[in-house]
Amino acid sequence: MRSASTAIGYGLSMIMLALASLMVIPALIRASGDTAYGALSAGQVIGSVGAVVIGYGWGMSGPAIIARADADGRRAEYVEALRARLFLCVPVCLVCCVIGAVLAGSGLRGFGAIGALAQAVIGMSGQWYFVGIVAPYWFLLVETVPRVAGTMAGWLLMRSAGADALVGTGCQCLGIVAGVLCSSIYILARLRREGAVPRRTRSIAVVLREQFDGVAASITNAAVLSLPMVLVSFLNPVARPMYAFVDRVQRQITVAITPLSTVMQGWVPRGDQRDRGRRALLLMVPLCAVIAVAVVALGPLLTDYLGGGIIRPGMGVTVLMALFVALGTYETVLSRAVLTAFDRLRRITRANLASGLLAVVLVGVGVRLWNAEGALIGVVGSMLARIVDEYVGVRPDLSGRVDRLPRRAAVEGAVEDEPVSVPARRAA
């Protein structure tokens, strides 16, 4: 029952964010046109990579650390994470804005820059901490609600006041910043009530070095997901509006079903990891099939509404989008829940790099021959290759042929509910 309640809690946040973003898409297109929307989406893709750099792997490794730590350890971990991410935030956001502006092209640079900024600041989110303490409803209240409020404020200004997409996306960005501030205030106040004592923190350089494996896996994953948009923009700009629209829709659908991987991320490492890892992957096969069928069935209705009659993907594009969403969901559980449980972060990085190189070839050729459909064929092919690579890497662990305890479990101990301070974990 607790797992169901947790999934519902995270599901409410993801659904609210997805619905707000989906509502604002047609308003953005009507406010500034499909070309400007394509530039905005290209900037958002670049910003998504920046968000991963700013987040620096805490979304992958942070929940387990927080779940195992006592109040003092949780405070030390969060403060160090906050300092490190603030250190990264300004330069990364600036770089993303510049790249987004260049990618958008002449006359559309502002759209590319604001899109990149709005996406990059999401890297400051404290969601990983709420996953670790299993507090989905507090996350909903203190971070999701401000983000949704900012998005809806932008929607209202575009609908009622005739504002353009720059203003609408700017409001969305302000909502994200407000959510980060509210969640940080809540987390630190809660830790103070729990009796957490401030302690000396390590240098930012040491913290960033310790997190390197996690961020390497996260960055390469985000880069591979963002690479097709860059290729489409340079190789076939005519296909960019359609591909940007489809990419945005599939990302929102993926966000809405993220609670599946979030719950698995906390469930697999907390028991018999081999058994739970096998069960998780087996369970995801029919679930992903259902997801694919649902996207195919409901996709035309969704895209007709969101496109505002301007952008209309065909059935072939919808089927490819459904396959990408389903395969992406399976890969997320495989990497973030299963490979991470067995400390296979470097395998994730390797698989990401290999699939990225394959995507360059498949997407590059596909977009030149068949426009947006060809790009999606390349994306689906590279995602399938990544899944195979990751599964081959973790199969010995799942089958029991490799008899080793993951480094995190060895450090934290076998007692699931016994809190471990972060300094003790590091000393181990």
Secondary structure, 3 states (H helix, E strand, C coil): CHHHHHHHHHHHHHHHHHHHHHHHHHHHHHHHHHHHHHHHHHHHHHHHHHHHHHHCCHHHHHHHHHHHCCHHHHHHHHHHHHHHHHHHHHHHHHHHHHHHHHHHCCCCHHHHHHHHHHHHHHHHCCHHHHHHHCCHHHHHHHHHHHHHHHHHHHHHHHHHCCCCHHHHHHHHHHHHHHHHHHHHHHHHHHHHHCCCCCCCCCCHHHHHHHCHHHHHHHHHHHHHHHHHHHHHHHHCHHHHHHHHHHHHHHHHHHHHCHHHHHHHHHHHHHCCHHHHHHHHHHHHHHHHHHHHHHHHHHHHHHHHHHCCCCCCCCHHHHHHHHHHHHHHHHHHHHHHHHHHHCCCHHHHHHHHHHHHHHHHHHHHHHHHHHHHHHHHHHHHHHHHHHHHHHHHHHHHHHHCCCCCCCHHHHHHCCCCCCCCCHHHHHHC
